[in-house]
Amino acid sequence: MNIAIDFDKTWTRDPWFWRNFSLTCKLNNYKLYIVTRRSANDELQRLDNDIDDEPIIYCNGEFKRLHCERLGIKIDIWIDDEPGTIEPQRLPNPCPDSLL
């Protein structure tokens, strides 16, 4: 399973928590990526080496899903404080009356 986590205001909000989450991912053979809309020219603050082991994907302002797919990476779960940065907003299909 591939999991993407945003950096600014997600990872940075509680790096200790996310570092432990990262270790749990590794124990379960999940792949965790840090995905940011920043450009590669913006060096991420390393937070006392808390993210040294995680691959960082810089999207250069592009929607995150599109950028990852272009790199051949399919993300199964997104963790982001601003989901609108992942992809253009999709409206859910309305629930048929028969399911209400």
N, C-alpha and C positions, 0 to 999 in steps of 0.2 A: 504494500500500500504506500502511496506517495502522499505526503502531507506538506502543505505550504503554510508558512506562518509569516505574517507581515512583521516588519522590523519596528518602524516608528509607531509609538503609542500602542503596540501590541507586545512584542518582545521586550521593549524598553520599559513597559509598565511594571513588569515583574520578572526580571531576568533569571532570578533564582528558580522560580516556579517553572519557567519554560526550559531551563537547563535540565531540571529533573524530568520534565516531560520528554525532552530530547533523549535522555538516557533510557526512559521507558520505551520509546520508539525503537531504539537500537536493540534492546532486549527482545523485542517482538519482530525484529527484522523489517521494520518499517523505515522508509527513507524520508527524512525531514529536510525540507529546503526552506531557507529564508528568502522570501521573494519581496522585493521592494521596487517601487516605481522610481526610485532614485537612479541616477546615471552612475556608471562605473567610476566616473571622476570623483564622485562623492564617497570618500572612504568612510565606511561605517565605523562608528565608535565601537571598539572591541569589547567594552564592558568587562574589563579584567579577564580577557580571553574566554569569556563565556560562549562566544559563537565561533571560535576557531575551528571546531570540528564540523560545522555545518556548511554545506555549500550555499553560497549567496548568489541569487539571480537578480541582476540589475535590469530593470525593464525600460529604463530611459524614458519614463513618462507614458509608456504604452500600457494598454490594458494587460494585466498580469496573465490571464489565461491564454490570450493570443500569443504573447511573448513566449510563454513556456511551451505551448504547442509547436511554435516555430522551432524551438530547440529540441523537439522530440520528447518532451517531458509531459506526461499526462498526470495531472494532480487529481487525486481522489477526494481529498478533504482540504478545504480552505479555512484558515483562521485569520481573520482580518477585522480591524475596528472600522474599516470603511469598505464594505463589500462592493460599493460602486466602482472601486478601482480594479476589481477583478475582471469584469466584463461589462459591456453595455447592459443596462437594466432590461431584464426580460419580465414581461407580465405573466403571471401564472395563468394557466387555463382555468376558467371559471368552473366551479364544481357543478356537475349536472344535478338538477333537482332530484333525480332518483337516488342520489347519495346523501341527501340532506335528511 
